[in-house]
Amino acid sequence: DGLELFGRSWARLPSLVVFDVDYTLWPYWCDTHTQPPYKKTAEGTVVDGSGQTLRYFPGTAEVLLGIKAQQPQIQIALASRTDEPSWLKQMAQLMELGDSCTLWELADHHEIYPGSKRMHFQKLQQKTGIPYTEMLFFDDESRNKEVTKLGVTFVDASGGLSKAMMIDGLQQFQG
């Protein structure tokens, strides 16, 4: 009797899925490609200080909302080494994934500050008590693969998160 997620049955599922944000969930480095102030327009879109409309990658909402709807016990974390944590937070608090739920609200944990992803994962492990071997991590930068030394399953998220990438990650997570 398997665990269902994204139309498939799995022998095991991660307890925590961690997502890098820049170039994994949206197509920007928030600290260099966007500028405050960020605001929501009357039409519900979010724009930055230059008037640029901000969007997620096409698969972001489907994957994140899908995890929460199909396996609500799986925790979701955001981990970013951005140099402008407050900018990322403002964007994530304004940009909706659907059903008036923002990225910031959907995530159970937020580790948003410069430094090593290893440090982000150590903090997540301390906060949650979840073993590294039960964590699945999506990131577009190969240097962050260093967390595999802790036992985390790493998925290359180059090109942006998609359902196919999530399924691939769950397959890797099976071991």
C-alpha positions, -999 to +999 in steps of 0.1 A: +000+000+000+020+029-013+020+066-007+003+086-034+018+118-048+015+134-083-004+104-096+021+078-086+026+054-057+058+057-037+075+034-012+087+064+008+081+101+008+103+129+022+092+144+056+106+178+044+109+192+009+133+222+007+133+247-022+159+272-032+139+303-044+159+323-070+160+305-104+142+275-088+107+289-080+109+322-099+131+334-128+151+360-110+179+367-085+157+389-064+187+409-051+199+419-086+170+415-111+143+432-090+140+463-069+117+475-042+091+487-035+071+457-044+033+461-046+002+443-057-018+460-085-056+462-086-055+433-111-037+412-085-004+411-103+028+420-083+052+445-097+086+457-085+099+493-082+107+494-119+072+483-129+083+448-139+056+422-134+069+394-111+060+358-118+068+322-107+081+296-130+051+278-147+054+246-126+059+263-092+023+266-081+013+231-093+041+214-074+039+234-041+001+234-039+001+197-051+023+186-022+001+205+004-032+191-011-021+155-016+003+149+014-003+178+039+020+162+065+050+169+043+067+201+055+079+227+030+109+250+035+124+278+016+162+281+017+180+310+000+214+326+004+202+359-011+220+391-001+186+408+003+165+386+026+139+413+032+133+417-006+128+380-010+104+380+019+084+409+005+081+393-029+071+359-013+045+376+009+028+393-021+031+367-049+002+343-048+004+307-058-034+304-062-063+304-038-050+336-022-021+316-007+013+332-010+047+314-012+056+328+023+023+315+039+026+281+022+061+274+035+064+259+070+100+271+074+121+300+060+159+300+060+167+332+041+201+348+046+236+348+030+259+319+037+262+282+031+232+260+023+248+236+047+240+261+075+204+264+063+200+227+065+216+224+099+191+250+112+162+232+095+173+199+111+175+215+145+141+232+141+122+202+128+141+172+142+138+156+108+168+135+098+187+148+067+180+115+050+143+124+050+149+157+032+145+164-005+161+196-019+156+214-052+182+240-062+195+253-095+231+258-083+254+227-083+277+242-056+248+237-031+250+199-038+274+200-007+243+192+014+244+156+000+273+151+024+248+155+052+225+128+036+201+152+019+188+141-016+197+169-041+178+176-073+192+200-100+164+225-105+180+243-135+153+258-157+128+261-129+106+237-108+082+215-127+060+185-120+083+162-141+113+175-120+094+168-088+086+132-099+123+128-109+133+140-074+109+116-057+124+088-078+159+098-067+146+099-031+136+062-032+173+055-030 
